[in-house]
Amino acid sequence: MSVRCQVTGKKPGYGNQVSHSNHRTRRRWLPNVQRHRYWLPSEGRWIRLRVSAKGMKTIEKRGIEAVVSQLRARGERI
């Protein structure tokens, strides 16, 4: 399963880890993605989403109903 936020679309960032001697190796920065259950009142059921911390803030701000309708318009399965 990919490390990707369903709400914001955040995914890993790639770059170099630079040591004190300026030796460079490839690394990646993972987003803070967690599985979270939300109650969907219109359908009377729980849904489970993989969301980042910023995605959780977005849901708090706009509401779960608006976010779910946007996800469905995008073609994401819930």
Secondary structure, 3 states (H helix, E strand, C coil): CCCCCCCCCCCCEEEEEECCCCCEEEEEECCCEEEEEEEECCCCEEEEEEEEHHHHHHHHHHCHHHHHHHHHHHCCCC
